[in-house]
Amino acid sequence: MRKVIIIFALVLVTVSLSGCLGTQVSQIDQLTDTINDHISAGDNYFNQAATSTNKYQYEAAQSQADNASSQFSDARTSTQEALIYAKNLQDQVYVTYLQITLQELDAKINATNQLKVAIPLFARNDTKTANTHVDNANQFMDASQSYQKQREEIVQQNPAKFK
């Protein structure tokens, strides 16, 4: 009878642990979708802000840059949450993917901040200083694309983990 109770307890522990692990993976999957949605929206707003700036539509550009910042910030928050789950799982593929995502988002946030500084400078006709900030923004966006390619490579190498 004692052996039956021990076996039953072990089965319950095993089932509950596998359920927790599965839940954490599903949380990562859901958060990854959310992260990608925010990144895509942020990229769109950033591009709109750049276009509006080029058309001398500075109010619209500032609003779009603010929206880009918000989207990238939301993506960063979700990425940090997903990274906690990945570390709990001790899954190095997810951990690496999410760490690279954070680097990409930091670059996008920095690029957006540089654009936000440049917009009022353009409005005041301080084009030399504004262009310096735009150059910085471009460098940050170039770096973010490098991180994005690294993320895409991880996804291609691990199709079972990423849907």
N, C-alpha and C positions, 0 to 999 in steps of 0.2 A: 504494500500500500504506500509506503514511504517513497519507493522508487517511482511510482505512478505520479505522485504529487510533485516530485522533483522534475520529472520529465515534463509534466504539464506546465510547471513554472518556467522551465527553460524554453518551451515552445511559445509561451506567452511573451517572454522577454524578446525572443527572436522576432516574433511577428511585430511586436510594438516597435522595435528598433528599425526593422525594415520599413515600416510605415513612416517613421520619422525621417528616414533617409529619403524615401520617395517624396515625402512632402517638401523637403528642402530642395530637391531637384526640381519639383514642379514650381516652387517659389522662384527659383533662379530662372526657369523658363519664362514664367509670367513677367518677372522683372526685366528680363532681356528684351521681351517684346515692348514693354513700356519704355525702356532705355532707348531702343532703336527709334520708336515713335518720336520721342522728345528730341533726339539728335536730328532726325529728318526735319522736324518742324523748326528747330533752331537753325539748321543750315538754310532752310527756305527763307526764314526771317533775315538771316545775315545777308544772304544774296539780295533780298529786296532792299535792305538798308544800303548796301553798296550801290545798287542801281539808283535808288532815290538820291543818294549823295551825288552821284554822277549827273543827275538831272537837276541839281540844285534844289531839291525838295527836302530841306533839312529837317523840318518838323516831322515829316513822315519817316525820314531816315532814322531820326532819334527814337521814335516810337518803335520802329521795326527792330532796331538794335536792342532796345529794352526787352522786347519780346524774345529775341534770340537769347539774350542773357538769361531770361527766366526759364526758357526751354532747356538750355544747357545746364543750368543749375538744378532743375528738376531731374534731368538725366543723371547728373552727378550724385544726387541724393539716392536715387534708385540703385545706382551702381555700387555705392558704398553698402547699401543694405544687402544687395546680392552677394557682395564680396564676403560679408559676414557668414552667409549661408555656405558659400563655397569653402571658406576656411573651416567651418564646422564639419563639413563633409571630408575635408582634407583632400579635395580634388584639385590637383595642380593645374589641370587644363582650364577649369573654370577660374581658378585663382589668377592664372596668367592672363587669360582673356579679359577678366574684369580689371586687373591692374593696368593693362594696356588701354582699356576703355577709359579709365580715370585719367591717364596721360593724354589721351586724345581730347577728352573733355576739358582738361586744364588748358590745353593749347587753344581750343575753340573759345573758351571763356576769356583767355588773354587776348585773342584776336578781336573778339567783340568789344572788350574794354578799350583796346587801342582805337577801334573804329568810333566808339562812343566819344573818345577824347578828340578825334579828328573832326567830327561833324561840326561842332560849334566853332572850331578853328577855321574851317572852310567858310562858315557863315560870316565870320569876321574878316574874310579875305587874307587870313594868315596861311596861305597855301604851302609855304615852305615847311612850317612846323607840322601842318596837317599831313602833308605828304610823308613826313618822317614817321608819323603814327600809322599811316596807311601801309607804308613799307613794313613796319613792325607787324601789323595785322596780317599782311600777306605771308610773312615768315612764320608766324604762329599757325596760320592755316595750312601752309606747306607741311609743317611738322605734324599737324593733325591728320593730314592725308597719309603720311607715312605710318602713323599708328593705326589708322583705319585699314591700311593694307595688311598690317601685321594681324589685326583681328580677323580679317577675311581669310588669311592663310590658316589660322587656327581653326576656323569654322570648316574650311575645306579639308583639313587634315583629320577632323573629328566629326564627321557628319552625323554619327549616332547621338552625339551630345547636343547638337544644334539643329533645330528643325526649321 
